[in-house]
């Protein structure tokens, strides 16, 4: 584990912690963006160029903006009256620890199963493309259908609000 | 001799770096290239501001700046001194950290885009396999800076301007990426150097630039529209034009921070014109095969300045689009045209060489354009033109 990995991991964890601990919600969203950037840099550290740049493009370029818009349009940046920590925090902590334990066990267990490779395989974008439409075409199509459903759902939700507004104005 | 002139900057870098010990040479070479980019494009920005003001002025039948220096060409120096010495006012209730970081983030992400542009033969800073994806990733990150600027100012007009700007940039990002995907489809690679090399061939003296193909021409037009909207240039400059009328996302910035926003916007214009040149206009390749003796970097920068000239020309000529007109245009016209273009590019690839594919592809694109245009205009219910004169 090199120094660069520890620095990037510290950046990501700091971003995640700040996203949880800061008072202002928009600051939390921006700290989450820093965590996304840390993840992208970790991908780039592992020489996964496509994954790293796609992470920046999708997460920082689209998801972060979406999160910020959602916070703004729902007036979430005012500090809530009842405080930000919920009363059932102990249950939440237990569930989070259980999920983390399962994920950690899966990751460490898989490290034993993978063959020990001496050279890092150089994956080009063309190989990713060929794999996407060759071996992984079914997940690709399912993801496409899922995204289309989400898009149509968003349009329907927005449209219904406009129709309800018009009905209320007519009354 | 011609070869030396073409590679003069590469040779200069090698020579300067050879003075250092071997362990430092690669890092020093990269740092030297980065310093060149960081110095060159702001200098070009200064030149462009004066060209823009004189150009717009001449289009509007007036003179433009003509006091500072011969024909006003030292105006950017006066502007720079002003912006450096102006008081930096931050509103009391503004979010100081985010207010400070917004122009910083904008300038950083905009300059990162230059790392993958091939500015001449062998003149790429980093030859990435996924170069185009890196460029668009940096472009998408700059939208966050616009939002940060508008939100941190604690000003209703700032926030409104920022929301409109971000909505416009997100809407036009889809046509931007889709019109570039066509180029990637035909070339078969995301690497910008390979895209330029694929266009560097000549048939009967004419180049194989992608703009001279039906799908390339349509793609270039849509790319041009999308870049004008992405950089908030007229006729899509409602977020920026608001700052002349009411306010915009950089209204609470004064002095050097405003100059950084201005710099960021113009350098983004250079960078995205450079990408358009690389994708559609052949990058650093010469227009005719008998002109290949001219150095490649001269061709790249000429095409870049030509694109900037067209941007300035459009700004002086076309009226501004309203926000809803702009969004309608993006989602209802440009995006379907991009999808048709993808289909046409696929047909082009699999039809094989010959005159038939030219006719079929052009016919499909023209029919789609006419059909969608008529379909959209039918809903407009425009009456005959009427004139009102002052009595």
Interface residues (C-beta under 8 A of the other chain):
Chain A: X24 X26 X27 X30 X33 X49 X50 X53 X54 X56 X57 X60 X61 X62 X64 X65 X68 X69 X72 X124 X125 X126
Chain B: X95 X98 X128 X129 X130 X133 X134 X136 X137 X138 X139 X140 X141 X143 X144 X147 X148 X151 X159 X163 X166 X170 X173 X188 X189 X190
